[in-house]
């Protein structure tokens, strides 16, 4: 009898794909309604990888064009076809400025949040959570997030299952666990910050940055990279976003990698870079706080 019970518990634990380990240990019994069930791993995705890629490229391209006068080192290294694509995009967005003059002109750049709003029709930012003693949260500061939109990204260092994370994980509520056991450390302080910065420096290829580290500062270049601050839903605050994993394809433009807020802990070139994005589960209005579901059960 105890054997059957233990086996049952073990099977349930194996099916249980936890997201935030310390949080689950403390809160599972208190908040049973915050569990999210998905039928099988392959059905965990709410939107297609193509849609995720399309949105990221759209936002990153807009950020790149907005930063155009700071991108000259990168532009000189790009093939002519790619350069002319950006010049075309630039002339559509700034019709009165000739591309060659552009680098020398004082460009009127917009803030990244403004670019996000112009590109996707909404912006998001961190602020004190509407939940008592939940610290910071993430809010829709402008516009409307339509159902199915990529609303945020979960930044951080990506660890494969077998890589050492013990010291970074002690007392760290920002460790996110993917369905396949890959971990993402989204803490912007302490040892986690040092590790991310060091990996970011390691992977730089001349003028090409392979990831963005500005999410560790108050001047964020990629305005989507605030997903680690999204709080967990509760019995009276239903989840309005969910996590979705996304592996960056090999065809991802090298000049746009500077906006990816994730980096691999070890430089194993075999596996694609894992990112986690947050997708809106319904239309989310200006002023609303984002709530995700920290627990996912795959049955
Ligand atoms: C990934 S962090 C989220 C960001 C956090 N609010 C902050 O300001 O650092 C997870 C932590 O946020 C807090 N948190 C998340 N959801 C919560 C909720 N529904 N109620 C209270 N605290 C919450 C818990 O302290 C949890 O360990």
py3Dmol code that shows the C-alpha trace and the ligand (Angstrom):
import py3Dmol

protein = """\
ATOM      1  CA  UNK A   1       0.000   0.000   0.000  1.00  0.00           C
ATOM      2  CA  UNK A   2       2.706   2.599   0.933  1.00  0.00           C
ATOM      3  CA  UNK A   3       4.611   1.390  -2.165  1.00  0.00           C
ATOM      4  CA  UNK A   4       1.646   2.213  -4.440  1.00  0.00           C
ATOM      5  CA  UNK A   5       1.209   5.580  -2.799  1.00  0.00           C
ATOM      6  CA  UNK A   6       4.899   6.409  -3.239  1.00  0.00           C
ATOM      7  CA  UNK A   7       4.853   5.263  -6.875  1.00  0.00           C
ATOM      8  CA  UNK A   8       1.768   7.431  -7.522  1.00  0.00           C
ATOM      9  CA  UNK A   9       3.441  10.424  -5.899  1.00  0.00           C
ATOM     10  CA  UNK A  10       6.634   9.850  -7.893  1.00  0.00           C
ATOM     11  CA  UNK A  11       4.715   9.659 -11.186  1.00  0.00           C
ATOM     12  CA  UNK A  12       2.833  12.829 -10.360  1.00  0.00           C
ATOM     13  CA  UNK A  13       6.088  14.633  -9.476  1.00  0.00           C
ATOM     14  CA  UNK A  14       7.661  13.527 -12.781  1.00  0.00           C
ATOM     15  CA  UNK A  15       4.711  14.929 -14.748  1.00  0.00           C
ATOM     16  CA  UNK A  16       4.915  18.094 -12.748  1.00  0.00           C
ATOM     17  CA  UNK A  17       6.965  20.592 -14.721  1.00  0.00           C
ATOM     18  CA  UNK A  18       7.701  23.221 -12.132  1.00  0.00           C
ATOM     19  CA  UNK A  19       8.767  26.702 -13.138  1.00  0.00           C
ATOM     20  CA  UNK A  20      10.011  28.548 -10.082  1.00  0.00           C
ATOM     21  CA  UNK A  21      11.359  26.036  -7.584  1.00  0.00           C
ATOM     22  CA  UNK A  22      11.446  27.993  -4.272  1.00  0.00           C
ATOM     23  CA  UNK A  23       8.052  29.588  -4.906  1.00  0.00           C
ATOM     24  CA  UNK A  24       6.394  26.247  -5.563  1.00  0.00           C
ATOM     25  CA  UNK A  25       7.793  24.661  -2.427  1.00  0.00           C
ATOM     26  CA  UNK A  26       6.200  27.391  -0.315  1.00  0.00           C
ATOM     27  CA  UNK A  27       2.937  28.080  -2.104  1.00  0.00           C
ATOM     28  CA  UNK A  28       1.586  25.024  -3.881  1.00  0.00           C
ATOM     29  CA  UNK A  29      -0.897  24.057  -1.182  1.00  0.00           C
ATOM     30  CA  UNK A  30      -2.107  27.598  -0.643  1.00  0.00           C
ATOM     31  CA  UNK A  31      -2.947  28.295  -4.274  1.00  0.00           C
ATOM     32  CA  UNK A  32      -4.240  25.145  -5.994  1.00  0.00           C
ATOM     33  CA  UNK A  33      -6.258  27.144  -8.537  1.00  0.00           C
ATOM     34  CA  UNK A  34      -3.108  28.688  -9.978  1.00  0.00           C
ATOM     35  CA  UNK A  35      -1.989  25.405 -11.539  1.00  0.00           C
ATOM     36  CA  UNK A  36      -1.969  25.373 -15.327  1.00  0.00           C
ATOM     37  CA  UNK A  37      -2.667  22.075 -17.083  1.00  0.00           C
ATOM     38  CA  UNK A  38      -1.495  21.421 -20.623  1.00  0.00           C
ATOM     39  CA  UNK A  39      -2.298  18.138 -22.410  1.00  0.00           C
ATOM     40  CA  UNK A  40       1.252  17.324 -23.551  1.00  0.00           C
ATOM     41  CA  UNK A  41       4.571  19.117 -23.957  1.00  0.00           C
ATOM     42  CA  UNK A  42       4.105  19.798 -27.655  1.00  0.00           C
ATOM     43  CA  UNK A  43       0.838  21.615 -26.951  1.00  0.00           C
ATOM     44  CA  UNK A  44       2.396  24.026 -24.461  1.00  0.00           C
ATOM     45  CA  UNK A  45       2.812  26.671 -27.167  1.00  0.00           C
ATOM     46  CA  UNK A  46       0.044  29.217 -27.452  1.00  0.00           C
ATOM     47  CA  UNK A  47       1.392  30.826 -30.633  1.00  0.00           C
ATOM     48  CA  UNK A  48       3.657  29.427 -33.346  1.00  0.00           C
ATOM     49  CA  UNK A  49       7.448  29.850 -33.378  1.00  0.00           C
ATOM     50  CA  UNK A  50       7.050  31.722 -36.699  1.00  0.00           C
ATOM     51  CA  UNK A  51       4.812  34.295 -35.012  1.00  0.00           C
ATOM     52  CA  UNK A  52       7.297  34.703 -32.154  1.00  0.00           C
ATOM     53  CA  UNK A  53      10.169  35.126 -34.591  1.00  0.00           C
ATOM     54  CA  UNK A  54       8.152  37.599 -36.696  1.00  0.00           C
ATOM     55  CA  UNK A  55       7.379  39.774 -33.663  1.00  0.00           C
ATOM     56  CA  UNK A  56      10.950  39.738 -32.352  1.00  0.00           C
ATOM     57  CA  UNK A  57      12.352  40.655 -35.775  1.00  0.00           C
ATOM     58  CA  UNK A  58       9.842  43.478 -36.144  1.00  0.00           C
ATOM     59  CA  UNK A  59      10.690  44.996 -32.750  1.00  0.00           C
ATOM     60  CA  UNK A  60      14.462  44.455 -33.027  1.00  0.00           C
ATOM     61  CA  UNK A  61      14.594  45.921 -36.557  1.00  0.00           C
ATOM     62  CA  UNK A  62      12.720  49.005 -35.344  1.00  0.00           C
ATOM     63  CA  UNK A  63      15.175  49.346 -32.437  1.00  0.00           C
ATOM     64  CA  UNK A  64      18.117  48.914 -34.827  1.00  0.00           C
ATOM     65  CA  UNK A  65      16.826  51.627 -37.151  1.00  0.00           C
ATOM     66  CA  UNK A  66      16.167  53.909 -34.220  1.00  0.00           C
ATOM     67  CA  UNK A  67      19.809  53.368 -33.140  1.00  0.00           C
ATOM     68  CA  UNK A  68      21.097  53.690 -36.696  1.00  0.00           C
ATOM     69  CA  UNK A  69      23.694  56.360 -36.047  1.00  0.00           C
ATOM     70  CA  UNK A  70      25.299  54.139 -33.375  1.00  0.00           C
ATOM     71  CA  UNK A  71      25.437  51.100 -35.672  1.00  0.00           C
ATOM     72  CA  UNK A  72      28.088  52.253 -38.156  1.00  0.00           C
ATOM     73  CA  UNK A  73      30.734  49.671 -37.039  1.00  0.00           C
ATOM     74  CA  UNK A  74      28.218  46.887 -37.570  1.00  0.00           C
ATOM     75  CA  UNK A  75      26.898  48.244 -40.872  1.00  0.00           C
ATOM     76  CA  UNK A  76      30.355  48.291 -42.444  1.00  0.00           C
ATOM     77  CA  UNK A  77      30.655  44.537 -41.756  1.00  0.00           C
ATOM     78  CA  UNK A  78      27.281  43.577 -43.247  1.00  0.00           C
ATOM     79  CA  UNK A  79      26.779  42.402 -46.845  1.00  0.00           C
ATOM     80  CA  UNK A  80      25.508  45.031 -49.315  1.00  0.00           C
ATOM     81  CA  UNK A  81      22.086  43.376 -49.627  1.00  0.00           C
ATOM     82  CA  UNK A  82      21.486  43.613 -45.870  1.00  0.00           C
ATOM     83  CA  UNK A  83      22.790  47.185 -45.723  1.00  0.00           C
ATOM     84  CA  UNK A  84      20.488  48.296 -48.520  1.00  0.00           C
ATOM     85  CA  UNK A  85      17.529  46.618 -46.765  1.00  0.00           C
ATOM     86  CA  UNK A  86      18.128  48.822 -43.725  1.00  0.00           C
ATOM     87  CA  UNK A  87      18.619  51.908 -45.884  1.00  0.00           C
ATOM     88  CA  UNK A  88      15.275  51.173 -47.538  1.00  0.00           C
ATOM     89  CA  UNK A  89      13.573  50.713 -44.169  1.00  0.00           C
ATOM     90  CA  UNK A  90      15.187  53.906 -42.944  1.00  0.00           C
ATOM     91  CA  UNK A  91      13.995  55.913 -45.908  1.00  0.00           C
ATOM     92  CA  UNK A  92      10.434  54.653 -45.329  1.00  0.00           C
ATOM     93  CA  UNK A  93      10.531  55.714 -41.687  1.00  0.00           C
ATOM     94  CA  UNK A  94      12.521  58.951 -42.168  1.00  0.00           C
ATOM     95  CA  UNK A  95      11.757  59.976 -45.772  1.00  0.00           C
ATOM     96  CA  UNK A  96      13.544  63.340 -45.650  1.00  0.00           C
ATOM     97  CA  UNK A  97      16.915  61.955 -44.509  1.00  0.00           C
ATOM     98  CA  UNK A  98      19.285  60.529 -47.128  1.00  0.00           C
ATOM     99  CA  UNK A  99      20.917  57.322 -45.850  1.00  0.00           C
ATOM    100  CA  UNK A 100      24.490  58.453 -46.446  1.00  0.00           C
ATOM    101  CA  UNK A 101      23.914  61.680 -44.591  1.00  0.00           C
ATOM    102  CA  UNK A 102      22.138  59.858 -41.840  1.00  0.00           C
ATOM    103  CA  UNK A 103      25.188  58.745 -39.936  1.00  0.00           C
ATOM    104  CA  UNK A 104      26.427  62.295 -39.654  1.00  0.00           C
ATOM    105  CA  UNK A 105      23.085  63.851 -38.818  1.00  0.00           C
ATOM    106  CA  UNK A 106      21.977  64.358 -35.264  1.00  0.00           C
ATOM    107  CA  UNK A 107      19.355  61.596 -35.288  1.00  0.00           C
ATOM    108  CA  UNK A 108      16.161  62.183 -33.303  1.00  0.00           C
ATOM    109  CA  UNK A 109      16.037  58.846 -31.538  1.00  0.00           C
ATOM    110  CA  UNK A 110      13.032  57.649 -29.593  1.00  0.00           C
ATOM    111  CA  UNK A 111      13.085  55.882 -26.242  1.00  0.00           C
ATOM    112  CA  UNK A 112      12.880  52.054 -26.583  1.00  0.00           C
ATOM    113  CA  UNK A 113       9.392  52.011 -24.937  1.00  0.00           C
ATOM    114  CA  UNK A 114       8.235  54.461 -27.602  1.00  0.00           C
ATOM    115  CA  UNK A 115       9.573  52.165 -30.334  1.00  0.00           C
ATOM    116  CA  UNK A 116       7.723  49.236 -28.781  1.00  0.00           C
ATOM    117  CA  UNK A 117       4.515  51.270 -28.741  1.00  0.00           C
ATOM    118  CA  UNK A 118       4.974  52.381 -32.368  1.00  0.00           C
ATOM    119  CA  UNK A 119       5.743  48.808 -33.469  1.00  0.00           C
ATOM    120  CA  UNK A 120       3.298  46.656 -31.493  1.00  0.00           C
ATOM    121  CA  UNK A 121       0.781  49.205 -30.209  1.00  0.00           C
ATOM    122  CA  UNK A 122       1.593  48.853 -26.507  1.00  0.00           C
ATOM    123  CA  UNK A 123       4.416  49.328 -24.043  1.00  0.00           C
ATOM    124  CA  UNK A 124       5.220  47.546 -20.785  1.00  0.00           C
ATOM    125  CA  UNK A 125       7.338  48.520 -17.790  1.00  0.00           C
ATOM    126  CA  UNK A 126       8.171  47.559 -14.224  1.00  0.00           C
ATOM    127  CA  UNK A 127       6.449  49.268 -11.279  1.00  0.00           C
ATOM    128  CA  UNK A 128       5.372  48.431  -7.742  1.00  0.00           C
ATOM    129  CA  UNK A 129       3.003  45.474  -7.902  1.00  0.00           C
ATOM    130  CA  UNK A 130      -0.696  45.911  -7.215  1.00  0.00           C
ATOM    131  CA  UNK A 131      -0.375  42.888  -4.880  1.00  0.00           C
ATOM    132  CA  UNK A 132       0.601  43.614  -1.295  1.00  0.00           C
ATOM    133  CA  UNK A 133       4.200  42.588  -0.503  1.00  0.00           C
ATOM    134  CA  UNK A 134       4.878  41.179  -3.967  1.00  0.00           C
ATOM    135  CA  UNK A 135       7.629  43.694  -4.747  1.00  0.00           C
ATOM    136  CA  UNK A 136       7.712  44.886  -8.327  1.00  0.00           C
ATOM    137  CA  UNK A 137       5.517  43.707 -11.156  1.00  0.00           C
ATOM    138  CA  UNK A 138       5.077  44.446 -14.857  1.00  0.00           C
ATOM    139  CA  UNK A 139       2.311  46.704 -16.172  1.00  0.00           C
ATOM    140  CA  UNK A 140       0.919  47.696 -19.566  1.00  0.00           C
ATOM    141  CA  UNK A 141       1.860  51.371 -19.499  1.00  0.00           C
ATOM    142  CA  UNK A 142       0.331  52.385 -22.835  1.00  0.00           C
ATOM    143  CA  UNK A 143      -1.946  50.929 -25.516  1.00  0.00           C
ATOM    144  CA  UNK A 144      -3.676  47.561 -25.631  1.00  0.00           C
ATOM    145  CA  UNK A 145      -2.012  44.151 -25.748  1.00  0.00           C
ATOM    146  CA  UNK A 146      -4.082  41.940 -28.042  1.00  0.00           C
ATOM    147  CA  UNK A 147      -4.661  38.277 -27.172  1.00  0.00           C
ATOM    148  CA  UNK A 148      -1.812  36.151 -28.571  1.00  0.00           C
ATOM    149  CA  UNK A 149       0.745  38.992 -28.673  1.00  0.00           C
ATOM    150  CA  UNK A 150       4.309  38.561 -27.439  1.00  0.00           C
ATOM    151  CA  UNK A 151       4.166  40.901 -24.467  1.00  0.00           C
ATOM    152  CA  UNK A 152       7.540  40.350 -22.837  1.00  0.00           C
ATOM    153  CA  UNK A 153      10.755  38.302 -22.730  1.00  0.00           C
ATOM    154  CA  UNK A 154      12.355  36.506 -19.770  1.00  0.00           C
ATOM    155  CA  UNK A 155      15.994  37.671 -19.747  1.00  0.00           C
ATOM    156  CA  UNK A 156      18.920  35.813 -18.196  1.00  0.00           C
ATOM    157  CA  UNK A 157      21.733  33.287 -18.419  1.00  0.00           C
ATOM    158  CA  UNK A 158      20.694  29.944 -19.914  1.00  0.00           C
ATOM    159  CA  UNK A 159      21.965  26.783 -18.176  1.00  0.00           C
ATOM    160  CA  UNK A 160      21.679  23.304 -19.629  1.00  0.00           C
ATOM    161  CA  UNK A 161      20.471  20.627 -17.186  1.00  0.00           C
ATOM    162  CA  UNK A 162      23.994  19.422 -16.472  1.00  0.00           C
ATOM    163  CA  UNK A 163      25.622  22.833 -15.911  1.00  0.00           C
ATOM    164  CA  UNK A 164      26.518  24.118 -12.427  1.00  0.00           C
ATOM    165  CA  UNK A 165      24.068  26.664 -11.023  1.00  0.00           C
ATOM    166  CA  UNK A 166      24.141  25.905  -7.295  1.00  0.00           C
ATOM    167  CA  UNK A 167      25.720  29.153  -6.032  1.00  0.00           C
ATOM    168  CA  UNK A 168      23.679  31.343  -8.385  1.00  0.00           C
ATOM    169  CA  UNK A 169      20.461  29.625  -7.307  1.00  0.00           C
ATOM    170  CA  UNK A 170      20.744  29.980  -3.516  1.00  0.00           C
ATOM    171  CA  UNK A 171      17.850  32.226  -2.367  1.00  0.00           C
ATOM    172  CA  UNK A 172      17.285  33.287  -5.983  1.00  0.00           C
ATOM    173  CA  UNK A 173      13.577  33.637  -6.910  1.00  0.00           C
ATOM    174  CA  UNK A 174      14.416  34.382 -10.563  1.00  0.00           C
ATOM    175  CA  UNK A 175      15.424  30.885 -11.676  1.00  0.00           C
ATOM    176  CA  UNK A 176      13.002  29.826 -14.394  1.00  0.00           C
ATOM    177  CA  UNK A 177      12.755  26.164 -15.353  1.00  0.00           C
ATOM    178  CA  UNK A 178      11.876  25.270 -18.938  1.00  0.00           C
ATOM    179  CA  UNK A 179       9.830  22.142 -19.706  1.00  0.00           C
ATOM    180  CA  UNK A 180      12.976  20.264 -20.780  1.00  0.00           C
ATOM    181  CA  UNK A 181      14.918  21.159 -17.622  1.00  0.00           C
ATOM    182  CA  UNK A 182      16.922  24.046 -19.091  1.00  0.00           C
ATOM    183  CA  UNK A 183      17.208  26.818 -16.478  1.00  0.00           C
ATOM    184  CA  UNK A 184      17.228  30.590 -17.014  1.00  0.00           C
ATOM    185  CA  UNK A 185      18.627  32.831 -14.295  1.00  0.00           C
ATOM    186  CA  UNK A 186      16.892  36.203 -14.661  1.00  0.00           C
ATOM    187  CA  UNK A 187      18.300  37.793 -11.503  1.00  0.00           C
ATOM    188  CA  UNK A 188      19.719  41.246 -12.229  1.00  0.00           C
ATOM    189  CA  UNK A 189      21.814  41.375  -9.050  1.00  0.00           C
ATOM    190  CA  UNK A 190      24.787  39.707  -7.356  1.00  0.00           C
ATOM    191  CA  UNK A 191      26.576  36.689  -8.764  1.00  0.00           C
ATOM    192  CA  UNK A 192      23.890  36.191 -11.450  1.00  0.00           C
ATOM    193  CA  UNK A 193      24.627  39.643 -12.852  1.00  0.00           C
ATOM    194  CA  UNK A 194      28.390  38.981 -12.858  1.00  0.00           C
ATOM    195  CA  UNK A 195      27.926  35.655 -14.682  1.00  0.00           C
ATOM    196  CA  UNK A 196      25.667  37.194 -17.345  1.00  0.00           C
ATOM    197  CA  UNK A 197      28.065  40.092 -17.953  1.00  0.00           C
ATOM    198  CA  UNK A 198      31.020  37.762 -18.252  1.00  0.00           C
ATOM    199  CA  UNK A 199      29.252  35.468 -20.786  1.00  0.00           C
ATOM    200  CA  UNK A 200      28.146  38.544 -22.727  1.00  0.00           C
ATOM    201  CA  UNK A 201      31.745  39.791 -23.016  1.00  0.00           C
ATOM    202  CA  UNK A 202      33.002  36.315 -23.935  1.00  0.00           C
ATOM    203  CA  UNK A 203      30.654  35.865 -26.909  1.00  0.00           C
ATOM    204  CA  UNK A 204      31.200  39.230 -28.590  1.00  0.00           C
ATOM    205  CA  UNK A 205      32.437  38.951 -32.198  1.00  0.00           C
ATOM    206  CA  UNK A 206      34.236  42.192 -33.043  1.00  0.00           C
ATOM    207  CA  UNK A 207      31.502  44.864 -33.247  1.00  0.00           C
ATOM    208  CA  UNK A 208      28.725  42.238 -33.066  1.00  0.00           C
ATOM    209  CA  UNK A 209      27.216  41.705 -29.634  1.00  0.00           C
ATOM    210  CA  UNK A 210      25.523  38.311 -29.310  1.00  0.00           C
ATOM    211  CA  UNK A 211      23.190  39.473 -26.551  1.00  0.00           C
ATOM    212  CA  UNK A 212      21.885  42.490 -24.690  1.00  0.00           C
ATOM    213  CA  UNK A 213      23.005  43.167 -21.135  1.00  0.00           C
ATOM    214  CA  UNK A 214      21.154  46.445 -20.605  1.00  0.00           C
ATOM    215  CA  UNK A 215      18.294  44.659 -18.803  1.00  0.00           C
ATOM    216  CA  UNK A 216      20.757  44.535 -15.873  1.00  0.00           C
ATOM    217  CA  UNK A 217      20.661  48.337 -15.732  1.00  0.00           C
ATOM    218  CA  UNK A 218      17.956  50.990 -15.524  1.00  0.00           C
ATOM    219  CA  UNK A 219      18.514  51.964 -19.202  1.00  0.00           C
ATOM    220  CA  UNK A 220      16.956  48.973 -20.985  1.00  0.00           C
ATOM    221  CA  UNK A 221      17.602  48.780 -24.770  1.00  0.00           C
ATOM    222  CA  UNK A 222      15.113  45.977 -25.396  1.00  0.00           C
ATOM    223  CA  UNK A 223      11.861  47.140 -23.764  1.00  0.00           C
ATOM    224  CA  UNK A 224      10.415  43.603 -23.810  1.00  0.00           C
ATOM    225  CA  UNK A 225      13.119  42.287 -21.450  1.00  0.00           C
ATOM    226  CA  UNK A 226      11.196  42.729 -18.179  1.00  0.00           C
ATOM    227  CA  UNK A 227       9.433  39.340 -18.019  1.00  0.00           C
ATOM    228  CA  UNK A 228      11.373  38.151 -14.969  1.00  0.00           C
ATOM    229  CA  UNK A 229       9.396  40.681 -12.884  1.00  0.00           C
ATOM    230  CA  UNK A 230       5.972  39.295 -13.820  1.00  0.00           C
ATOM    231  CA  UNK A 231       4.257  38.043 -10.660  1.00  0.00           C
ATOM    232  CA  UNK A 232       2.316  34.842 -10.147  1.00  0.00           C
ATOM    233  CA  UNK A 233      -1.458  34.796 -10.477  1.00  0.00           C
ATOM    234  CA  UNK A 234      -3.574  34.131  -7.394  1.00  0.00           C
ATOM    235  CA  UNK A 235      -7.052  32.802  -6.708  1.00  0.00           C
ATOM    236  CA  UNK A 236      -8.552  36.245  -7.321  1.00  0.00           C
ATOM    237  CA  UNK A 237      -6.088  37.529  -9.987  1.00  0.00           C
ATOM    238  CA  UNK A 238      -6.180  35.158 -12.951  1.00  0.00           C
ATOM    239  CA  UNK A 239      -3.192  34.736 -15.258  1.00  0.00           C
ATOM    240  CA  UNK A 240      -3.321  37.017 -18.302  1.00  0.00           C
ATOM    241  CA  UNK A 241       0.030  35.881 -19.780  1.00  0.00           C
ATOM    242  CA  UNK A 242       1.825  32.564 -20.077  1.00  0.00           C
ATOM    243  CA  UNK A 243       5.402  31.472 -20.700  1.00  0.00           C
ATOM    244  CA  UNK A 244       6.462  29.972 -23.996  1.00  0.00           C
ATOM    245  CA  UNK A 245       9.876  28.647 -24.930  1.00  0.00           C
ATOM    246  CA  UNK A 246      11.538  29.743 -28.134  1.00  0.00           C
ATOM    247  CA  UNK A 247      14.834  28.513 -29.605  1.00  0.00           C
ATOM    248  CA  UNK A 248      16.552  31.192 -31.676  1.00  0.00           C
ATOM    249  CA  UNK A 249      16.957  29.787 -35.206  1.00  0.00           C
ATOM    250  CA  UNK A 250      20.329  29.763 -36.989  1.00  0.00           C
ATOM    251  CA  UNK A 251      18.966  32.235 -39.560  1.00  0.00           C
ATOM    252  CA  UNK A 252      18.481  34.954 -36.931  1.00  0.00           C
ATOM    253  CA  UNK A 253      20.184  38.127 -38.276  1.00  0.00           C
ATOM    254  CA  UNK A 254      23.544  38.646 -36.583  1.00  0.00           C
ATOM    255  CA  UNK A 255      23.084  42.423 -36.350  1.00  0.00           C
ATOM    256  CA  UNK A 256      19.884  41.965 -34.312  1.00  0.00           C
ATOM    257  CA  UNK A 257      21.363  39.559 -31.748  1.00  0.00           C
ATOM    258  CA  UNK A 258      22.457  42.605 -29.738  1.00  0.00           C
ATOM    259  CA  UNK A 259      18.807  42.838 -28.538  1.00  0.00           C
ATOM    260  CA  UNK A 260      18.474  39.214 -27.343  1.00  0.00           C
ATOM    261  CA  UNK A 261      18.323  39.302 -23.537  1.00  0.00           C
ATOM    262  CA  UNK A 262      19.625  35.728 -23.097  1.00  0.00           C
ATOM    263  CA  UNK A 263      23.034  34.145 -23.278  1.00  0.00           C
ATOM    264  CA  UNK A 264      24.248  30.562 -22.886  1.00  0.00           C
ATOM    265  CA  UNK A 265      26.307  29.852 -19.755  1.00  0.00           C
ATOM    266  CA  UNK A 266      28.741  27.734 -21.728  1.00  0.00           C
ATOM    267  CA  UNK A 267      29.723  28.390 -25.318  1.00  0.00           C
ATOM    268  CA  UNK A 268      28.510  25.031 -26.625  1.00  0.00           C
ATOM    269  CA  UNK A 269      27.686  25.977 -30.204  1.00  0.00           C
ATOM    270  CA  UNK A 270      25.587  22.835 -30.764  1.00  0.00           C
ATOM    271  CA  UNK A 271      22.369  23.872 -29.101  1.00  0.00           C
ATOM    272  CA  UNK A 272      20.369  26.917 -30.231  1.00  0.00           C
ATOM    273  CA  UNK A 273      19.951  29.776 -27.767  1.00  0.00           C
ATOM    274  CA  UNK A 274      16.875  29.268 -25.571  1.00  0.00           C
ATOM    275  CA  UNK A 275      14.652  32.267 -24.967  1.00  0.00           C
ATOM    276  CA  UNK A 276      11.392  32.426 -23.038  1.00  0.00           C
ATOM    277  CA  UNK A 277       8.684  34.838 -24.047  1.00  0.00           C
ATOM    278  CA  UNK A 278       5.381  35.739 -22.417  1.00  0.00           C
ATOM    279  CA  UNK A 279       2.237  35.598 -24.513  1.00  0.00           C
ATOM    280  CA  UNK A 280      -1.032  37.441 -23.747  1.00  0.00           C
ATOM    281  CA  UNK A 281      -3.853  35.006 -22.910  1.00  0.00           C
ATOM    282  CA  UNK A 282      -6.493  37.702 -23.476  1.00  0.00           C
ATOM    283  CA  UNK A 283      -6.637  41.378 -24.467  1.00  0.00           C
ATOM    284  CA  UNK A 284      -4.839  43.328 -21.736  1.00  0.00           C
ATOM    285  CA  UNK A 285      -5.684  47.004 -21.239  1.00  0.00           C
ATOM    286  CA  UNK A 286      -3.490  49.948 -20.318  1.00  0.00           C
ATOM    287  CA  UNK A 287      -2.819  50.069 -16.559  1.00  0.00           C
ATOM    288  CA  UNK A 288      -3.326  46.320 -15.993  1.00  0.00           C
ATOM    289  CA  UNK A 289      -0.617  44.276 -14.271  1.00  0.00           C
ATOM    290  CA  UNK A 290       0.653  41.122 -15.967  1.00  0.00           C
ATOM    291  CA  UNK A 291       0.184  37.844 -14.085  1.00  0.00           C
ATOM    292  CA  UNK A 292       1.632  34.562 -15.232  1.00  0.00           C
ATOM    293  CA  UNK A 293       1.295  31.041 -13.988  1.00  0.00           C
ATOM    294  CA  UNK A 294       4.386  29.813 -12.187  1.00  0.00           C
ATOM    295  CA  UNK A 295       3.178  26.187 -12.280  1.00  0.00           C
ATOM    296  CA  UNK A 296       2.569  24.038 -15.326  1.00  0.00           C
ATOM    297  CA  UNK A 297       1.405  20.444 -15.153  1.00  0.00           C
ATOM    298  CA  UNK A 298       1.878  18.408 -18.320  1.00  0.00           C
ATOM    299  CA  UNK A 299      -0.403  15.386 -18.367  1.00  0.00           C
TER     300      UNK A 299
END
"""
ligand_1 = """\
27
LIG
C 10.268 36.011 -10.310
S 10.109 37.039 -8.933
C 8.962 38.265 -9.473
C 9.471 39.671 -9.185
C 9.282 40.118 -7.760
N 7.934 40.605 -7.570
C 10.300 41.203 -7.404
O 9.943 42.367 -7.222
O 11.484 40.872 -7.310
C 9.195 35.948 -7.928
C 8.925 36.495 -6.550
O 7.915 37.500 -6.593
C 7.048 37.383 -5.465
N 5.692 37.052 -5.946
C 5.358 36.595 -7.172
N 4.026 36.431 -7.271
C 3.497 36.764 -6.092
C 2.169 36.786 -5.563
N 1.114 36.416 -6.283
N 2.001 37.207 -4.279
C 3.064 37.581 -3.538
N 4.340 37.580 -3.957
C 4.563 37.174 -5.226
C 7.597 36.260 -4.607
O 8.443 36.856 -3.653
C 8.402 35.439 -5.599
O 9.450 34.735 -4.970
"""
view = py3Dmol.view(width=600, height=400)
view.addModel(protein, "pdb")
view.setStyle({"model": 0}, {"cartoon": {"style": "trace"}})
view.addModel(ligand_1, "xyz")
view.setStyle({"model": 1}, {"stick": {}})
view.zoomTo()
view.show()
